[in-house]
Amino acid sequence: MRCVKITTDYITLGQFLKFIGLINNGGEAKIAVKILKISINDCPEDRRGCKIYPGDKVKVDKNCYFVEN
């Protein structure tokens, strides 16, 4: 599990995907959330505007990330 440090109260799923380097720009987020198997705290998620808070566990395909501040 990789730790991802954010400096804000939350980050959207689209911003998160860009932050970890899976997409290059925000326009790709709309497609990425439909193609990639994403779950937040073990709940499937496909909304790019979904808010991710410190303490959340994000799984993208087979990679796991822990969000902290």
C-alpha positions in Angstrom: 0.0 0.0 0.0 1.4 3.4 -1.0 0.8 6.5 1.1 -0.4 9.6 -0.7 -0.1 12.9 1.2 -2.5 15.7 0.4 -2.4 19.2 1.9 -6.1 20.1 1.5 -9.2 18.8 3.4 -10.1 16.5 0.5 -9.3 15.7 -3.1 -11.7 14.6 -5.8 -11.2 11.3 -7.5 -10.3 12.9 -10.8 -7.7 15.1 -9.1 -6.4 12.0 -7.3 -5.9 10.0 -10.5 -4.0 12.9 -12.0 -1.9 13.3 -8.7 -0.8 9.7 -8.8 0.0 9.9 -12.5 -2.6 7.6 -14.0 -4.0 10.3 -16.2 -2.5 13.4 -17.7 -5.4 15.9 -17.5 -8.8 16.3 -16.1 -10.5 15.4 -19.4 -9.2 11.9 -19.1 -10.8 11.4 -15.7 -14.2 10.9 -17.2 -13.0 8.0 -19.2 -10.7 6.6 -16.6 -13.4 6.2 -13.9 -15.4 4.1 -16.4 -12.5 1.9 -17.5 -10.5 1.4 -14.3 -11.8 -0.7 -11.4 -11.8 1.8 -8.6 -13.0 1.5 -5.0 -12.9 3.8 -2.0 -12.9 2.2 1.4 -13.9 -1.1 -0.4 -17.0 0.5 -2.1 -17.0 0.7 -5.9 -16.8 4.2 -7.2 -17.2 5.7 -10.7 -17.8 9.4 -10.0 -14.8 11.6 -10.8 -16.1 14.3 -8.4 -16.3 11.9 -5.5 -14.4 13.4 -2.5 -11.5 11.5 -1.0 -10.5 12.5 2.6 -7.4 11.7 4.7 -7.8 8.2 6.1 -9.5 6.9 3.0 -8.2 3.8 1.3 -8.3 4.0 -2.5 -7.9 0.9 -4.7 -7.2 1.4 -8.4 -7.2 -1.9 -10.3 -4.6 -3.8 -8.2 -2.8 -0.8 -6.6 -3.8 0.4 -3.1 -3.3 3.9 -1.8 -3.8 5.3 1.7 -4.6 9.1 1.8 -3.0 11.1 4.6 -2.4 14.7 5.3 
